[in-house]
Amino acid sequence: MLFAERYLQHTGQVAGQIDAAKVEAIAQILKKTRNLGGRLFLIGSGGGAGHASHATCDFRKLGGFEAYCPTDNVSLLTARINDEGWESSLAWYLKTSHLNQNDCLFVFSVGGGNEEKNISTNVVGAVKFAKRAGASVVGVVGRDGGYTAQVADACVIVPTVDSEEVTPHTESFQAVIWHLLVSHPDIQLHPTKWESIKNSESAPLAMSQSKSDHKPISVQALRVKIFADGADKPGMLQMYTNPLIAGFTTNPTLMRMAGVKDYRGFAQEILTVIKDKPISFEVFTDDLDAMETQAKEIASWGENVVVKIPVTNTKGESTLSVISDLSKAGVRVNVTAMMTSAQVQAVVPALRHGPPSFVSVFAGRIADSGRDPLPIMKEIVEFLKVCPNIELIWASPREVLNVVQADAIGCHIITATNDLIKKMSFFGKDLDEYSLETVKMFYDDARTAGYTLQFAKPLAVKAPVP
């Protein structure tokens, strides 16, 4: 048998013996790390260091992790080795990064580290430090797994099929497994380049599909909740009778546009009718202490009142202290005007142990900046899965399609103006029929307007073919 033939045969045997349940366990630990806002540190020596560098790129780019590879910084690494020694070089990096219980250490090592045999002692030191810090430890290792396999929270040991091929098979399957992880539906947030190109190239084919291939969208099948957005009293009361509406949001700008002069009077008048659905009223002071006082007053107007607090005041000062104090006091808060995942991650700790609350991310304004809001919204949906008392609001939608997008990614709520809600009546409409209606509309409007064109010579009309 040729060497290549035998090697590939062994490779297939290794693949068949890998414990898929251990890979899934790593995926869930990584998912939890990201949801908690933790960081991912990837380490290894030799080929493992190369894997750690490549995997750091993938976990950042595809999975949205805050990921780091200590061996990427050659200056720092060699300085540590020179001053403190090889064994502590990786542990020092973790120490100065303030590794904590929300973080995760990912190890790529053939032997997994063995102090007694003086093998990969730098990996052993890093794993020991991570365990003391309360961080999660996962790994993909070979042979018997060494120290990493003994203490890790989840560890895949690449099985040995041929003792002469331990290192190449281990390092080969380390790459296979981390690529599996960044492709995992619980981990991947952003598509890879070639898959996205493939999908975009195939898009024009949809034009040749029959209308039976276009599945209609049903409003009744939507899982995302619709909150009516506005401050027009007749419109709000009309939406209150609509069974599709699960709540309401307002803000000072909408109130001003609706001609509201008495903030308290308007709110309390609305609350005499809308008593059983959440409704958000926003504070309108810029002073943080006054903001908290104002919020408590607004909250006292009704049990279904949710108080909107902007993520900062106009000076850019964080309102985190106000949000935390209100949540501890039992006030339901809607943190508003957010546009990044980092902003959400910063306020969640202040809300997660309080009453049911909301975080409003202005996806429409993100789109206005030329950015695709979907990856950001997906990341936040995943992050909030461990926070059952906090719901994500897709704020400032620009079109009905946003409702479908919010529903598809599992977003809890989307706001919608009355005009947008009316457009939702087109859900499921036959597109061929809609096309014909559009043609008729243009034709009828041209006739109604009385448009004519004068020609120097009469137009020639072909006689019909008998």
N, C-alpha and C positions, 0 to 999 in steps of 0.2 A: 504494500500500500504506500502511495506517495505520502510524504510528510504533510503536505498541504491538505490532502484528503483526510488524513488521520486527525490533524489539528482541528479542522472544521467539524469533523464528526464529534470530537470531544466538546467542541463549543456548543453544539446542539444538545449534548447531554447535560452540560452545565446549565444551560437555559431551562431545561426541563425540570431541574432539581431545585431551582431557586424558590424560596418560600415567599409566595405572593402576598400572604397575610402580613409578613413582616414589612414588605414594601408599603402596603396600605397603612400599616401602623405609623410608619415614618411620615406618610402623606398627611395623616390626621394631626400628628404633632406639629408639623410645619404649618398646617392651616391654623391651628390654635395659636401658634406663635404670632402669625401675621394678624389674626383677629385681636390679639391682646396688644398689638402695637409693638411687639418684640422685634429684636434684630436677629439676623442669621449670620453666624460666623463659620466659615468653612476652612478646614485645615488639612494638611497632609505634608509629606516629605517626598522629594523626588517626583515620581509620576503623580503621586497624590497631591502634591502642591500644584502641579499643572492642572489637574482635575479641579482642584478647589478654585483656582483662578477662573477657569472656563465656566464652572457651575455658578460662581458668584455673578458673572455676567448674565447667565440664563435666568437665575432666580430674581435678579433685579428687573431685567427687561421683560420677561414673560410672566413672572409671578408677582411683580410689584413689591418684593421684599426689600427692606433695608438690609442689604447683605454686604459682608466684608470678607476679604481674604488677607490675613496677616502677612503671608509671604509675598504678596504683591509689592509691598514696600521694602525693597532690598536694603535701602539705607537704614531704616529702623531695625529691620531683622538682624543685619550684620552688626549694628551697634549693640543690640541686646546680647547677641552671641559673644561679642568681644568683651563686654563689660560684666555680664552676669552668667554667661555660659549657655550652652546648647539646650540643656534640659528645661530651663525656665523661659526660653525665648518666646514661645507661643503663649505661655501662661501670663507673662508680663503684658503682652498685647491685650489680652482679655481683661486683665486687672485695670489697666489704664483706660479701657473702654467702659469700665463700670458695668461689667456683665451682671445681669440680674435674673430673677426668676421668670421674667417674661421672655427671655432670650433663648436661643437654641444654638448648640455647637454641633456641626456636621463634620464627621471624620471620614477621610478617605485614606485607608492604610492597608497594606497587604497583610501585615502581622497583627495590627491592632495595638501594638505597643507591649513591651515586656521589660519591666525594670530589672528583674533578676538576670535576664540575658543581655541587658543593656541594648535593647532594640527599640528604636523610635521613642526614646525617653522624653523627647519634647512633646510628643502626642500624649503620652501618659500624664505629664505635668499639666497640660492644657485640660484634659478630661477631668483630672482631680480637682483643678480649680473650678471648672464649670459645675461640678457636683456640689462643691462647697457653697457656690454662689446660688444654688437652687435652680440653675438653668437646665433646660432639657438637653439631652445628649442623644444623638442618632449617628449611625455610621454604616458604611458599606466596606466590609473587610474580607480578608481571605484566611486560609488555613483554619485555625481554631478560633480566630477572632481576637485573641489576646485580651489585654485589659479593657479595650473598648467594648467588646462583646460582653464582658463580665458585668459592667456597670451601666451600660447604655439603656435608655428608656425604650429604644427600638433599634435593632441592628440586623442588617442582612449579612450573612456569611456566604460568600460565593463558594459553592462546593468544590472540593478538589476531585477531579476526575483522573488526572495524571499528575503525579508529584513533580514532574519536570516542567509543568505548565502552570504552576500556581500563580506566579507573578503576572504573566501576560493575560491569563484568563481573569484574574481578579481586577486588574486595571481596565481591561476591556469592558467588563460588566459593571464596573463603577460608572463608566460613561453611559452605558445602557440604562442603568437604574436612575441616575439623576435626570437623564433626558425623559425617562418615563414620568418622573415626578413633575417636571415642569410642563409636561403635556397632560397631566392628570386634571380632570374637570374640577376638582376641589382646589387646585393650585393655580392653574393657568388663568390669567386675566386678559392677556393680550395675545393675539394670534402671531404665529411665526411668519416670516416674510414670504416664503414660497407658498405656504398654504393660503395666505391672504391673496397673493397674486393669482393663484389657481382659481380661487373663488371669484375674483373680479373678472378674470378672463371668461369664466363660464356664465357670467351674468347675462350677456346679450342673448344667450340661448333661450332665456325665459320668454323672449318676444315670440318665439315660434311655438310655444306651448299652447295647447288648447285652453279654453276658459275653464275647463273642468280641473286643470292643474292649479288654478289659483284658488286656494282655500279661503272662503269668506271669513272675516273676523266677526265674532259675536260679542256684543257689549255684555250680554249676560254671562259670558264665559270669562270675563276679566277678573283677575284676582286682585289687581291693584285697586286701592280705594280712591275715590274721586272726592277731593275737597273743593268746593266752589270758592273761587277767589274774587272778591269784590267788596264794595261798600255801598252799593246802590240798594236801598232798602226794599223797593218793590222786586228787584231782581233776586235779592237774597231770599225773600219770602217765597218767591216763585220756585227757586231751586230747593227750598226746604220741602216742598211737596213732591219733588222728584225722587223716586226711590233709589236712583243711581247715586245720589249725593250722600256721603257718609260724614261730612264735616265741612267747616268753613274757615277761611283765612281772610284777614284784612290787614291793612297797614296804613300809616298816616298819609301816604301819597294817594292811595285809592280813596281814602276818606275825603281828602281835599278835592280830588277830581269829581267826587260825587256831591260836593257842596256841603259837606258836614261842617257845622260850626261848633256844636256842643259835643265834644268827644264822649264825655260820660253819659250825657242824655241819649245820644245815638246808640251807644252800646247797651245801655240798660233797656231801651225801647226794643231793640232787637232780641234781647235775652228774655223778654216777656213771652216771645213766641218760640224762639229756638232754645229749648231747654234740655234736649236729650241728645244733642250731637256736639262734639268738640268744636269750639270756635276760638280762634286766636286773635287777640288784640295786642298791639305792640306798644311798648313804652316809647316815650318821645322826649326824654331828657338825655343830656350828654354827660351829666355828672354821675359817677358810679354809685355813690351813696344814695343820691336821689333816685337813681334807676331802681335800686332795690326797694325803696319805700313806695315808689310809684307802682312797681310790679305787684307788691303785696296788696295794694289798694285795688288794682284791676282784678286780681285773682278773687277778691272778696265779692265780686259782683255775681258770681254764679259758680256752681259746682262743675259745669262743663266748660268753664273759661280756661284757656291756655294762654300764658303770657309770652309774647314774643320778646326775646332779648337779642339784639344784634351781637355778633361775635366780637366786635370791637366798638368803641365809640368813635366819633369823628376824628379824634386825635390818633387813632390807631392803637389805643390802649386796650388790652385784653379785658373782656368782661367775665373772665373765668371765675373770679372770686364772687361776683354777683350771682352767676349761674349756680355755683356750688352752694352758696348760702340759701338761695331760694329752694333748691332741690332738697336740701337738708330740712328746710322748714315745711316741706310737703307741697310746695307750689309746682304745678305742672308747667313746664317750660318748653318753648319752641325756640331753639337757638337758630337765628336766621342770618341771611346774607352771607352764607358760607359758599366757597367755590373750590376748595381743595380737600383732598383726603386728610392731609395733615391737620387742617383745622378741626375736622370732625374727630380725629383721633385725640386731639388735645382736650376737647370738651367732654368726651364720653366718660372719663373717670369721675367727673363732677356730677354726672347724671345717672350712672348705672345702678346706684343703690337707692335712688329716689323714686318718686311716683312716675307713672307713665308719662313720657315726654317725647319730643320730636326734634329732629335736626333737619333744617331746610337748606338744601344745596341748590343753588340757582343754575341748574343745568342749561337753561335757555341763554343765560348771560355768558356761560362758559362757551357755548356754541357761537355766540356773537363775537367772541374774541378769535374765532377761527380754529378753535380746538374742538375735538370730538369729546363730548361729555360722557359717552358710554363707558369707556374704560374707568374713568373716575367713579362713576356711579356704581359700576360692578364691584370695584374694590371696596367701596363703602358698604354695599350690601353684604359682602362677605365679612367685613370687619364687625358688623353689627349682629351677626348671627349668634354671638355669645352674649348679647345684651337684649334679652326679650322685652325689657321695659322701654326700649328706645326704638322709635320708628323713623325711617328715612322718608323725607318729603322731596319729591322731584319738583322743584319750584320753577316758576317762569317758563313753562313750556311754550313753544312757538307754533306747534302744529299738532294735529290729531295723531300723527305718526308717533309722537313722543309718548302718548298714552300706551301704544302698543309696545314701544321699546321699554318703557318702565315696567310694564307687566311681564315682559319676557325675561328681564333680569331679576325679577323678584323684589322690585322696589315696593315698599309698603303703601305709599300714598303718592298721588300726583295732584297738583293744584290745576284748576282749569277755570277760565273766565266763562261767562254765560255764552259768548259767541263760540268758544271752542266746544263747549258742551253740546250746543246745537249741531255743530258739524259732526258730532259723533253719531248722528242719525244716519250718516252715510256708511257706517261700518257694515261690511258684508255686501255692499252694493255691487251688482254685476257690472264689470268694467266695460264690456261691449255696449251695454245699455247706457252706461254713463257717458261713453264716447258719443253715442248717437244723440243723447240729450244735449251735449255740448255743441255739436254741429247745428242742431235745431235752434239753440239759443242764439248763436251767432247769426244764423239766417233770419230769424224773427226780428232780432234787434236791428239788422240792416234794413229790413222792410219797414219796421216801425219808424225808423229815422228818415225814411224816404230817400235813401241814397240812390243816385242814378249816375250813369256814365254815358256821355254823348260821344258817338263815333262819327267820323267823316263819312265812312261808308258803312252800309248795313253789314252786320256780321254774317258771314256765310254759314249756313246751317246744312250739314250733310243730310241727304235724304236717307230715311231708314232703309236698311237692307231688307228686301222682301223675303 
